[in-house]
């Protein structure tokens, strides 16, 4: 029988706050008043999914629709997965705590080729059949039916065929307008009592919706409709970015992208021939600069983040970037915030961009030259010269960066060994040319990835053998050994080969994906045990009888040589070339807007090293995108750059210290100490309180919790010091800060403390706890009292303790214990939720007061448990369990209690 979700989310699992669903910005709609209930289901751990901008935007949009509810679910950590399986509890959505099977529709993000195994894991944990065939029914689609399962994201849009068996439909392209349309079709179909297939047939008429079961795969791998009512080609949807929807969830725990992210430009027309996102997101659409600036300013105030990021495939191609960046930096200069940008065009990096990226906390700087020689950069249409590369890197060094990240690729069409070695030569040249007197040499972090051909790109017909990748890696590693100041990382060739095999596959790969999942090949397995993950995939390929097909990929199906002339040296070679490129592809039925013939022509241009200009800024390249279905490029011209007011140092004046007494109740007990400190920082920012900052390279707010509370414990007496740059009324401070905190973090008291007095951290002396204890055989209260008396009668109770440095020493627990007593009646001031936890988790409640100093002289609740265990003779007749822990007060040396 399934276990209640609350009983599974406990302190014994890693970061339980992942699963609480109570973040700032979380939407809790009434279940009964909504007609269609969604779950946006991200097949990665929470820290990845909750910081994904698309996930946040679509969650916000769906919840703004009338009669529609949107919850969220993520791939649980391994510890919670085991709990779910052991207890027979289906996977749940984080906000409503309802099982996924209760919802109408589950949307998965499929953003990389090998991520489908995580989707199957989540479906299995939810108790939902993996394939659309198993979920098929002719009955009316209602609350008793299986949820509709769909996928969106870059990989789903690119080539959904290897995963077609698992989804009822695929959402192609941008989802901002598409998902609300899908919701309306589902609502109308559900109200009309239509069957699952009837609703899917209606969905198939919506541009951007691909329903695989209404199409069949021919022997050559091509896909065609199996009925007249569906379009032969399915259109990719295009939407205009709306930054307002980016101001959404603010997770309690630290995520991968722990910042406010605002999209400034969608789409890229640079035309890099290897780049799938650049082909699948056309046309380019700039966001109005005023809208960007306004959204960032409001977003930083509303979220309390100390960092924001501007997002685009190529931020530097947003010509208003310098003006927007300087304006935002000027407006927020007193808030101690920093700006980060993703990988950007090195040829557009100048002092203006350095100003907006730089500051008190310099974020990392990443450029992607991609190739080591000018010839190769022309082949891939990078549009970057050696002079531009040097100018950008040198500017970064002059503006204070001592380390720069560079991305390169090997295995590109037309590549020679000289081009591969050119990567190392380019890095050497940059280090030599960027030397500055009185400065440390510029260092580089280099990532060398293996080119993986992607559908819908000019290079989709090219591949390289695994052995060739390995040879080129060995060659580069040998050269880089002699270059100082450079750290180089290489992508494992086995991951690249598998991504290629799956990414350009057809429907025959569905059994491979399923079998790989059965063998434990989740994406995390690649990082935990690459050998095991690779073996799982290769065994799955063998079991599906497709070893021959994988060997074609691993051997390089078609390794395009150094030049077009070499490939077409004979008429029969030209015929083979054309026949290979004209052969049907598994994704030909998807209309992305780019003409297949244009991709063929661009491949020819590539091997002739002919560069195609960026159509956002120069003439049309005639790729086929612009028109009624996909729109046209929207480009904002450069704007006048405001006068840069300089990098402001955060105020470090210490004018006043306020000491608050804070409660930590309910779900907040599952928030860790560092996460609580981060929450307080963001709450202070949202409340616009004049917090003082430390100095140094990474200034931080002067917010100092006196002592870390054990994870899972509640408290009604936490002490936190806040130092301010301005005198603030204590009551006003309390009201402003409480307004930014959940009710589970109540502020009980605010005191003004002399700045010269010891901080709460230094003055901390003792702590007052309530502990629930129990035994499996329900020991009588009188026996517990005897143990209490026995403990108090002893002068020495020794226990071993291992320090952080690994040293083992003996400590006298008894000298750290000040008071110990049985509690016959719980204090009246305790919140009812705490009383319930204490009563429910033990047979008796014990109060103790013990040392609680930050120098290590501390008596922890688990050490009190050990003291009770030691009172039993021999091995002990009773197994004693520590239940709920509640900290009543923290006591300071001067005798004041919080």
C-alpha positions in Angstrom: 0.0 0.0 0.0 1.3 3.5 -0.9 2.8 5.6 1.8 1.8 9.2 2.5 4.2 11.5 0.7 5.0 13.5 3.9 6.3 10.3 5.4 8.8 9.8 2.5 10.1 13.4 2.5 12.3 13.2 5.6 15.7 14.4 6.7 17.3 11.0 5.9 17.1 11.8 2.1 19.4 14.2 0.4 18.1 17.7 0.2 14.5 17.0 1.0 13.6 20.6 0.2 13.7 19.7 -3.4 10.3 18.0 -3.1 8.4 20.5 -0.9 6.8 22.6 -3.7 6.6 25.7 -1.5 9.1 27.9 -3.2 8.5 31.6 -3.7 6.4 31.9 -6.8 4.9 28.4 -6.5 1.2 28.4 -7.6 -1.3 26.4 -5.7 -4.6 26.3 -7.5 -7.8 24.6 -6.3 -8.0 21.1 -7.8 -11.8 20.9 -7.9 -12.3 24.2 -9.7 -10.0 23.3 -12.6 -10.9 21.3 -15.7 -7.5 20.3 -17.0 -4.6 19.4 -14.7 -1.1 19.5 -16.1 2.3 18.4 -14.7 5.4 19.9 -16.3 7.7 17.0 -15.8 11.4 17.6 -16.0 13.4 14.4 -16.3 16.4 15.6 -14.3 17.0 16.2 -10.6 15.3 19.3 -9.2 18.5 21.5 -9.2 18.6 21.2 -13.0 14.9 21.3 -13.8 13.8 24.1 -11.4 16.4 26.5 -12.9 15.4 25.8 -16.6 14.0 29.0 -18.1 11.6 27.2 -20.4 10.2 25.2 -17.5 9.6 28.3 -15.5 8.0 30.2 -18.4 5.6 27.5 -19.4 4.7 26.8 -15.8 3.8 30.5 -15.4 1.8 30.6 -18.7 -0.3 27.5 -18.1 -1.2 28.7 -14.6 -2.5 31.9 -16.0 -5.0 30.0 -18.1 -8.6 29.8 -16.7 -9.7 26.4 -15.7 -6.1 25.0 -16.1 -3.8 23.9 -13.3 -0.1 23.2 -13.7 2.0 21.4 -11.1 5.6 20.2 -11.4 7.6 16.9 -11.0 11.3 16.1 -11.3 13.4 13.0 -11.4 13.9 12.0 -7.7 17.3 11.4 -6.2 18.3 7.7 -5.9 17.4 7.7 -2.2 13.8 8.8 -2.8 13.5 6.5 -5.8 14.3 3.6 -3.5 11.8 4.7 -1.0 9.1 5.0 -3.6 9.8 1.5 -4.9 10.1 -0.1 -1.5 6.8 1.4 -0.3 4.9 1.0 -3.6 4.2 4.7 -3.7 3.8 6.3 -7.2 5.8 9.4 -8.2 4.1 12.6 -7.2 3.9 16.3 -8.2 5.7 18.6 -5.7 2.9 21.2 -5.1 -0.2 19.2 -4.7 1.5 16.0 -3.6 -0.8 14.1 -5.8 0.4 11.1 -7.8 1.2 11.8 -11.4 -1.4 9.2 -12.5 -4.1 11.6 -11.2 -3.4 14.3 -13.7 -4.7 14.8 -17.2 -1.5 15.6 -19.0 2.2 15.2 -18.4 4.7 17.2 -20.4 8.3 16.1 -20.5 11.2 18.2 -21.6 13.5 16.2 -24.0 16.5 18.4 -24.5 19.2 15.8 -25.3 19.3 12.5 -27.1 20.0 10.2 -24.1 17.6 11.8 -21.8 14.6 9.6 -22.8 15.7 6.9 -20.3 15.0 9.3 -17.5 11.5 9.9 -18.9 10.9 6.1 -18.9 12.1 6.0 -15.3 9.7 8.7 -14.3 6.8 7.0 -16.1 7.6 3.7 -14.4 7.8 5.3 -11.0 4.4 6.9 -11.6 2.9 3.6 -12.5 2.0 4.8 -16.1 2.4 2.4 -19.1 5.4 3.4 -21.1 4.0 3.3 -24.6 1.0 4.9 -26.3 -0.2 1.5 -27.4 -0.6 0.4 -23.8 -2.4 3.6 -22.9 -4.9 3.4 -25.8 -8.6 3.2 -25.0 -11.8 3.6 -26.9 -13.6 4.7 -23.8 -14.3 8.4 -23.0 -11.2 10.1 -21.8 -11.9 11.1 -18.1 -10.4 11.1 -14.7 -10.0 7.3 -14.8 -8.0 7.4 -18.0 -4.3 7.4 -18.3 -2.8 10.9 -18.6 -1.8 12.2 -22.0 2.0 12.0 -22.3 3.8 14.4 -24.5 7.3 15.7 -25.0 8.8 19.1 -26.1 12.2 20.6 -26.3 15.0 20.7 -28.7 15.6 17.0 -29.2 11.9 16.3 -29.5 11.5 19.0 -32.1 14.6 17.9 -34.0 13.9 14.1 -34.4 11.2 12.5 -32.2 11.2 9.2 -34.1 13.4 7.2 -31.7 11.0 8.0 -28.9 7.7 8.0 -30.9 6.3 4.9 -29.2 6.5 6.5 -25.7 4.4 9.7 -26.4 0.8 10.4 -27.3 2.0 13.5 -29.1 5.0 15.8 -29.6 5.0 19.6 -29.2 7.3 21.1 -31.9 9.1 24.4 -31.4 8.1 27.2 -29.0 5.4 26.3 -26.4 4.2 29.7 -25.2 1.2 29.8 -27.5 1.0 26.1 -28.4 0.5 24.7 -24.9 -2.6 26.9 -24.1 -4.1 25.8 -27.4 -3.4 22.1 -26.4 -5.1 22.7 -23.1 -8.3 24.1 -24.8 -8.5 21.1 -27.1 -8.2 18.7 -24.1 -10.8 20.6 -22.1 -13.3 20.6 -24.9 -12.7 16.9 -25.7 -13.0 15.9 -22.0 -16.2 17.8 -21.6 -17.7 16.2 -24.7 -16.8 12.7 -23.6 -14.5 12.1 -26.5 -12.2 9.1 -26.6 -8.4 9.4 -26.3 -7.9 8.8 -30.0 -10.6 11.3 -31.0 -8.9 14.0 -28.9 -5.6 13.2 -30.4 -7.0 13.5 -33.8 -8.2 17.0 -32.9 -4.8 17.8 -31.5 -3.2 16.7 -34.8 -4.9 19.6 -36.5 -3.2 22.1 -34.2 0.0 23.5 -35.9 3.0 22.3 -33.9 1.4 19.0 -32.6 2.8 15.8 -34.0 0.9 12.6 -33.1 3.2 9.6 -34.0 0.4 7.0 -34.0 -1.2 8.7 -37.0 2.0 8.2 -39.1 3.9 5.1 -40.2 7.5 4.4 -41.0 8.4 3.2 -44.4 11.2 0.7 -44.9 13.6 3.5 -45.8 13.0 5.1 -42.4 10.8 8.0 -43.8 7.5 8.8 -42.1 4.1 9.3 -43.7 0.5 9.8 -42.6 -1.6 6.6 -42.1 -4.8 8.6 -42.5 -6.1 11.5 -44.5 -7.1 13.7 -41.6 -3.5 14.6 -40.5 -1.0 16.9 -42.3 1.8 15.2 -44.3 4.3 17.7 -42.8 4.0 19.0 -39.2 4.9 22.7 -38.6 7.3 23.9 -36.0 5.7 26.6 -33.8 7.4 30.0 -33.3 6.5 32.5 -30.5 7.7 35.9 -29.4 9.6 35.9 -26.1 7.8 37.5 -23.2 10.3 38.2 -20.4 7.6 38.8 -17.8 7.0 35.1 -17.5 10.7 34.6 -16.4 9.9 36.2 -13.0 8.7 33.0 -11.4 9.9 30.3 -9.1 12.7 31.1 -6.6 13.9 27.7 -5.3 14.9 27.3 -1.6 17.9 25.1 -2.5 20.8 26.2 -4.7 20.2 25.2 -8.3 22.5 24.9 -11.3 21.5 28.4 -12.6 20.8 30.1 -9.3 19.9 33.5 -10.7 17.2 35.4 -12.5 17.4 34.7 -16.2 15.9 37.0 -18.9 15.8 36.1 -22.5 16.8 39.0 -24.7 16.9 37.3 -28.1 15.4 34.1 -29.5 16.8 32.5 -32.6 20.1 32.9 -34.3 20.9 33.5 -37.9 24.7 33.3 -37.8 24.4 30.1 -39.8 27.0 28.0 -38.0 26.7 24.8 -40.0 27.1 22.4 -37.1 24.6 24.2 -34.8 21.1 22.7 -34.5 19.7 25.4 -32.2 20.7 28.0 -34.7 18.7 26.2 -37.4 15.7 25.2 -35.3 15.0 28.6 -33.7 15.0 30.9 -36.7 14.0 33.6 -37.3 15.8 35.8 -34.9 13.5 37.8 -32.6 14.9 40.6 -30.4 13.1 41.7 -27.2 12.5 45.4 -26.9 15.3 47.0 -24.8 12.9 48.9 -22.5 11.1 45.6 -21.8 14.4 43.9 -20.9 15.5 46.6 -18.5 12.1 46.9 -16.8 11.8 43.2 -16.4 15.3 42.8 -14.9 14.7 45.7 -12.4 11.3 44.3 -11.3 12.6 40.7 -11.3 15.6 41.4 -9.1 13.3 43.3 -6.6 10.7 40.6 -6.7 13.0 37.6 -6.4 15.8 38.8 -4.2 18.4 37.2 -6.4 22.0 38.7 -6.3 22.8 37.7 -9.9 21.0 37.9 -13.2 21.8 36.5 -16.6 20.8 37.6 -20.1 20.0 34.6 -22.3 20.3 34.1 -26.0 22.1 31.7 -28.4 24.4 34.6 -29.1 23.9 37.5 -26.6 26.4 39.6 -28.5 24.2 39.6 -31.5 21.6 41.6 -29.5 23.0 44.9 -30.7 21.4 46.8 -27.8 23.3 44.7 -25.3 25.9 47.3 -24.3 23.2 50.0 -23.8 20.8 47.6 -22.0 23.6 46.2 -19.8 25.0 49.5 -18.8 21.5 50.9 -18.0 20.7 47.9 -15.8 24.1 48.1 -14.0 23.6 51.8 -13.4 20.1 51.2 -11.9 21.2 48.3 -9.7 24.6 49.6 -8.8 23.9 49.9 -5.1 22.3 46.4 -4.8 25.5 44.4 -5.1 24.3 42.3 -8.0 26.3 40.7 -10.8 25.5 39.9 -14.4 26.5 36.7 -16.2 26.3 36.0 -19.9 26.5 32.6 -21.6 29.1 31.8 -24.2 29.3 34.9 -26.4 30.8 36.1 -29.7 34.4 36.9 -29.0 34.4 39.3 -32.1 31.8 41.5 -30.4 33.4 41.5 -26.9 34.6 45.0 -26.1 35.0 47.4 -23.2 31.3 48.1 -23.1 30.4 44.5 -22.6 33.3 44.0 -20.2 31.8 46.8 -18.1 28.5 45.1 -17.8 29.9 41.6 -17.1 32.6 42.8 -14.7 32.1 44.2 -11.3 32.7 43.3 -7.7 32.1 39.6 -8.4 33.5 38.8 -11.8 31.6 36.0 -13.4 33.3 33.5 -15.8 34.0 34.4 -19.4 33.4 31.9 -22.2 34.2 32.1 -25.9 33.6 29.5 -28.5 36.1 29.8 -31.5 35.1 26.1 -32.3 38.0 25.6 -34.7 41.7 26.2 -34.5 42.3 27.5 -38.0 40.8 30.1 -40.2 40.1 27.6 -42.9 38.0 25.5 -40.5 36.2 28.5 -39.1 35.2 29.4 -42.7 34.0 25.8 -43.4 31.7 25.9 -40.3 30.7 29.5 -41.1 31.8 30.8 -37.8 32.4 34.2 -39.2 35.4 34.8 -36.9 38.9 35.9 -37.9 42.1 35.4 -36.0 42.3 39.2 -35.5 38.8 39.3 -34.0 39.6 36.4 -31.8 42.8 38.0 -30.5 41.1 41.4 -30.0 38.3 39.9 -27.9 40.6 37.8 -25.7 43.1 40.6 -25.2 40.2 43.0 -24.2 39.1 40.5 -21.6 42.6 40.3 -20.2 43.0 44.0 -20.1 39.7 44.4 -18.3 40.8 42.1 -15.5 40.1 38.5 -16.4 43.0 36.2 -15.8 41.2 33.1 -17.0 39.0 32.5 -20.0 37.1 29.4 -21.2 37.4 28.4 -24.8 35.3 25.7 -26.7 36.6 23.8 -29.7 35.4 20.8 -31.7 37.2 18.1 -33.6 35.8 15.8 -36.3 34.3 18.6 -38.5 33.8 18.0 -42.2 37.0 18.7 -44.2 39.2 18.7 -41.1 42.9 17.7 -41.4 45.4 16.9 -38.7 46.8 20.4 -39.3 43.4 21.9 -38.3 43.3 19.7 -35.2 46.8 20.8 -34.1 45.8 24.4 -34.9 43.7 24.3 -31.7 46.8 24.0 -29.6 48.7 26.5 -31.8 45.9 29.1 -31.4 45.9 28.8 -27.6 49.7 29.2 -27.5 49.5 32.2 -29.8 46.8 33.8 -27.6 48.8 33.3 -24.4 51.9 34.8 -26.1 50.1 37.8 -27.6 48.1 38.6 -24.4 51.1 39.0 -22.1 51.0 42.2 -20.1 53.8 43.7 -18.0 53.0 43.4 -14.3 50.1 41.0 -14.8 49.9 37.2 -14.5 49.8 35.3 -17.7 46.3 34.7 -19.1 45.2 31.1 -18.4 42.7 29.0 -20.3 40.2 26.3 -19.6 39.8 24.4 -22.8 37.0 22.0 -23.7 37.4 19.9 -26.8 34.2 18.2 -27.8 33.6 15.6 -30.6 31.5 16.9 -33.4 28.1 15.2 -33.3 26.1 15.7 -36.5 22.5 17.0 -35.8 19.3 16.8 -37.9 18.3 19.9 -39.7 21.8 21.2 -40.2 24.1 21.3 -43.3 26.4 18.7 -41.5 23.6 16.2 -40.8 25.0 13.9 -43.5 28.5 13.7 -42.0 29.9 11.5 -39.3 33.4 10.5 -38.0 34.5 7.1 -36.8 35.1 6.5 -33.1 38.7 5.5 -33.8 39.4 8.7 -35.7 38.1 10.8 -32.7 40.4 8.8 -30.4 43.4 9.3 -32.7 42.8 13.1 -32.8 42.3 13.3 -29.1 45.6 11.5 -28.4 47.4 13.9 -30.9 46.0 16.9 -29.1 46.7 15.7 -25.6 50.3 15.1 -26.5 50.7 18.7 -27.8 48.9 20.3 -24.8 51.2 18.6 -22.3 53.9 21.1 -23.1 51.7 24.2 -22.9 51.6 25.9 -19.5 48.6 27.7 -18.0 46.1 25.5 -19.9 43.6 23.0 -18.6 42.0 20.8 -21.2 38.9 18.6 -21.0 37.9 16.1 -23.7 34.4 14.7 -24.3 34.3 10.9 -24.1 34.0 9.4 -27.6 31.5 6.8 -26.4 29.0 9.4 -25.4 29.4 11.1 -28.7 28.9 7.9 -30.7 25.7 7.1 -28.7 24.3 10.6 -29.1 24.9 10.3 -32.8 23.3 6.9 -33.1 20.2 7.8 -31.2 19.9 11.4 -32.5 19.8 10.5 -36.1 17.9 7.2 -35.6 14.4 6.2 -36.6 11.5 4.3 -34.9 13.5 1.1 -34.7 15.4 2.7 -31.8 12.4 2.7 -29.4 13.2 -0.8 -28.2 16.8 0.2 -27.7 15.9 3.2 -25.5 13.5 1.0 -23.5 16.1 -1.8 -23.1 18.8 0.7 -22.1 16.6 2.0 -19.4 15.9 -1.5 -18.1 19.6 -2.0 -17.9 20.1 1.1 -15.8 21.3 3.5 -18.4 19.9 6.7 -17.0 21.8 9.8 -18.0 23.4 10.1 -14.5 24.9 6.7 -15.1 27.3 8.3 -17.7 28.9 10.4 -15.0 28.8 7.8 -12.2 30.1 4.8 -14.3 30.6 5.6 -17.9 31.7 2.0 -18.7 28.6 0.6 -17.2 26.3 3.0 -19.0 28.0 2.5 -22.3 27.8 -1.3 -21.9 24.1 -1.0 -21.1 23.4 0.9 -24.3 25.5 -1.4 -26.5 23.7 -4.4 -25.0 20.4 -2.8 -25.7 21.5 -2.3 -29.3 22.5 -6.0 -29.5 19.2 -7.1 -28.0 17.3 -5.1 -30.6 19.3 -6.6 -33.5 20.7 -3.2 -34.5 24.4 -3.8 -33.9 25.1 -3.4 -37.6 23.5 0.0 -37.6 25.5 1.2 -34.6 28.7 -0.1 -36.3 27.9 2.1 -39.3 27.9 5.1 -36.9 31.0 4.1 -35.0 32.9 3.5 -38.2 31.8 6.8 -39.8 28.9 6.3 -42.2 30.0 9.1 -44.4 33.1 10.9 -43.5 33.2 13.9 -45.8 36.8 14.6 -46.9 38.9 17.8 -47.1 37.1 19.4 -50.0 34.2 19.2 -52.3 36.5 18.8 -55.3 37.9 15.6 -53.7 34.5 14.2 -53.1 33.3 14.9 -56.7 36.5 14.0 -58.6 34.5 11.5 -60.7 30.9 11.6 -62.1 29.9 8.5 -60.3 31.2 10.1 -57.0 29.0 13.1 -57.7 26.0 10.8 -58.3 26.7 9.0 -55.0 27.0 12.3 -53.2 23.6 13.5 -54.5 21.9 10.2 -53.9 23.1 10.1 -50.3 21.8 13.6 -49.7 18.5 13.0 -51.4 17.8 9.8 -49.4 14.8 10.1 -47.1 15.6 11.0 -43.5 13.5 10.1 -40.4 12.8 13.8 -39.8 11.8 14.9 -43.3 8.1 15.1 -42.3 8.9 17.9 -39.8 8.6 21.3 -41.3 11.2 23.5 -39.4 11.1 26.1 -42.1 14.5 25.5 -43.6 14.5 23.9 -47.0 16.4 20.6 -47.3 17.8 21.7 -50.7 19.2 24.8 -49.0 21.0 22.6 -46.4 22.5 20.6 -49.3 23.7 23.7 -51.0 25.2 25.1 -47.8 27.1 21.8 -47.3 28.6 22.4 -50.7 29.5 25.9 -49.8 31.1 24.6 -46.6 33.5 22.3 -48.4 34.4 25.2 -50.6 35.1 27.3 -47.5 32.5 29.8 -48.6 31.1 32.0 -45.9 27.3 32.9 -45.7 26.7 36.3 -44.0 24.3 36.6 -41.1 20.9 37.5 -42.6 19.9 39.5 -39.5 22.4 42.2 -40.4 23.2 41.5 -44.1 21.3 40.1 -47.1 18.8 37.2 -47.1 20.5 33.8 -47.2 17.3 32.2 -48.7 17.1 29.4 -46.2 13.3 29.3 -46.5 12.3 30.3 -43.0 11.0 33.8 -43.4 7.3 34.0 -44.3 3.8 33.7 -43.0 4.3 30.5 -41.0 7.5 31.5 -39.1 7.6 35.3 -39.4 10.7 37.4 -40.1 13.8 38.6 -38.3 13.1 41.2 -35.7 16.3 43.1 -35.0 16.7 46.0 -32.6 19.4 48.5 -33.8 22.2 49.6 -31.5 21.2 52.2 -29.0 23.2 55.1 -27.5 25.2 53.7 -24.5 24.5 55.5 -21.3 27.5 56.9 -19.3 28.8 54.0 -17.2 28.6 55.1 -13.6 31.2 52.5 -12.5 31.2 49.3 -10.6 29.7 50.2 -7.2 31.1 48.6 -4.1 28.4 47.5 -1.7 28.0 49.5 1.4 30.0 48.1 4.3 29.2 50.7 7.0 28.0 49.1 10.3 25.6 51.5 11.8 23.2 49.1 13.7 22.9 45.5 14.7 19.5 43.9 15.0 19.1 40.5 16.6 16.0 38.5 15.7 14.5 35.4 17.3 13.1 33.3 14.5 11.0 30.1 14.4 11.6 27.3 11.9 8.5 25.2 11.7 6.7 22.8 9.4 8.3 22.2 6.0 11.0 24.7 6.8 12.6 22.2 9.1 13.7 20.4 5.9 15.6 23.5 4.7 19.3 23.2 5.3 21.4 25.8 7.1 23.0 27.3 4.0 19.7 27.3 2.2 18.1 29.2 5.1 20.9 31.8 5.0 20.3 32.2 1.3 16.6 32.7 1.9 17.2 35.4 4.5 19.5 37.2 2.1 16.9 37.2 -0.6 14.2 38.2 1.8 16.3 41.2 2.9 16.8 42.2 -0.7 13.1 41.9 -1.5 12.3 44.0 1.6 14.9 46.6 0.5 16.4 46.7 4.0 19.8 48.5 4.3 22.0 45.5 4.9 25.7 45.9 5.3 28.1 43.8 3.3 31.5 42.4 4.1 34.5 43.5 2.1 36.8 41.5 -0.1 36.5 39.9 -3.5 33.2 38.2 -2.8 31.3 40.6 -0.5 28.4 39.0 1.4 25.5 40.3 3.5 26.2 40.6 7.2 23.6 38.1 8.2 24.8 35.7 10.8 22.7 32.8 12.2 24.0 31.9 15.6 24.1 28.1 15.1 23.0 25.6 12.5 19.9 23.7 13.4 19.9 19.9 12.6 18.1 19.1 9.4 14.5 18.0 10.2 14.4 19.7 13.6 12.0 22.5 14.3 12.7 25.5 16.4 11.1 28.4 18.1 14.3 30.1 19.2 16.8 30.6 16.3 19.0 33.7 16.7 20.2 35.7 13.7 22.2 38.9 13.7 21.6 41.5 10.9 24.0 44.5 10.6 22.7 47.5 8.8 24.1 50.6 7.1 21.2 52.8 8.4 19.4 53.0 11.7 16.1 51.2 11.3 13.1 50.9 13.7 13.0 47.4 15.2 9.3 47.0 14.6 9.5 48.2 11.0 12.4 45.8 10.4 10.3 43.0 11.7 7.2 43.8 9.7 9.2 44.3 6.4 11.2 41.1 6.8 8.3 39.0 8.0 6.3 40.1 4.9 9.0 38.4 2.8 9.1 35.1 4.8 6.7 32.2 4.9 4.5 31.8 8.0 6.7 28.8 8.8 9.5 31.2 9.6 7.9 33.4 12.2 9.8 36.3 13.7 9.1 36.4 17.5 11.4 39.2 18.6 13.8 41.9 17.3 16.3 43.5 19.6 18.8 46.3 19.0 22.3 45.1 20.1 25.4 47.2 20.6 27.8 46.8 17.7 30.6 46.4 20.1 29.0 43.5 21.9 30.0 40.0 20.9 28.0 38.6 18.0 25.4 36.0 18.6 27.8 33.4 17.0 30.5 34.3 19.5 28.2 34.7 22.5 26.4 31.4 22.1 26.6 29.3 25.2 23.8 26.7 25.4 20.7 25.4 23.8 17.4 24.1 25.2 15.9 21.1 23.3 12.8 18.9 23.5 13.5 15.4 22.2 10.9 12.6 21.5 12.2 9.1 22.4 10.7 5.7 21.9 11.4 2.0 22.0 10.0 -0.8 20.0 8.4 -2.4 23.1 6.9 0.8 24.5 9.1 1.2 27.6 7.2 2.5 30.7 7.7 6.2 31.7 9.1 5.1 35.0 12.0 3.3 33.3 12.8 6.5 31.3 12.9 8.5 34.6 15.3 6.0 36.1 17.6 6.5 33.1 17.4 10.2 33.5 18.3 9.9 37.2 21.1 7.6 36.3 22.6 10.0 33.7 22.3 12.9 36.2 24.1 10.9 38.9 27.2 10.4 36.8 30.2 12.7 36.6 31.6 11.2 33.5 30.0 9.7 30.4 32.7 9.2 27.8 32.1 8.9 24.0 34.4 8.9 21.0 34.2 11.8 18.6 35.8 12.1 15.1 36.9 15.6 14.2 36.6 17.1 10.7 40.3 16.4 10.2 39.7 12.7 11.0 41.2 12.6 14.5 39.4 10.4 17.0 39.2 11.7 20.6 37.2 11.0 23.7 34.8 13.6 25.1 32.9 13.7 28.3 29.3 14.1 27.3 28.1 14.6 30.9 30.1 17.8 31.4 28.3 19.2 28.4 24.8 18.4 29.8 23.4 21.2 32.1 19.9 20.0 32.6 17.9 16.8 31.8 14.2 16.1 32.7 11.2 14.2 31.7 8.4 16.4 30.2 4.9 15.4 31.5 3.1 18.3 29.8 4.3 20.1 26.7 4.7 23.9 27.0 1.6 25.8 26.1 3.6 28.2 23.8 4.6 25.4 21.5 2.9 25.4 18.0 0.4 22.7 17.7 2.3 21.2 14.7 5.4 20.7 16.9 3.3 19.1 19.7 1.8 16.7 17.2 5.3 15.7 15.9 6.7 15.2 19.4 3.8 13.1 20.5 3.5 11.1 17.2 7.3 10.2 17.0 8.0 8.9 20.5 6.7 7.4 23.7 8.2 10.2 25.9 9.5 13.7 25.6 12.7 14.7 27.3 14.0 18.2 27.8 17.7 18.9 28.0 19.9 22.0 28.2 23.4 21.5 26.9 26.5 23.2 25.7 26.1 24.8 22.3 29.3 26.7 21.4 30.6 27.2 17.9 34.1 26.1 19.0 33.0 22.5 19.0 31.9 22.3 22.7 28.4 21.2 21.9 26.0 18.5 23.0 24.0 17.3 20.0 20.6 15.5 20.2 22.1 12.3 18.9 24.7 12.4 21.7 21.9 12.5 24.2 20.4 9.5 22.5 23.8 7.8 23.0 23.8 8.7 26.7 20.5 6.9 27.1 21.7 3.9 25.1 24.7 3.6 27.4 22.5 3.3 30.5 21.4 -0.2 29.6 23.4 -3.1 30.9 25.4 -5.2 28.4 24.2 -4.9 24.8 21.0 -3.4 25.9 17.5 -4.9 26.0 15.8 -2.0 24.3 16.3 -0.3 20.9 16.0 3.4 21.5 14.9 5.6 18.7 15.2 9.4 18.5 12.0 10.9 17.2 11.3 14.6 16.5 13.8 17.3 17.7 12.7 20.8 18.7 15.0 23.5 19.8 13.2 25.9 22.2 15.9 28.5 22.8 19.5 29.4 22.2 21.2 30.9 25.2 23.9 33.6 25.0 26.8 34.1 27.5 25.5 37.4 28.8 22.5 35.6 30.2 19.9 36.7 27.7 17.7 34.1 26.0 16.2 34.3 22.6 
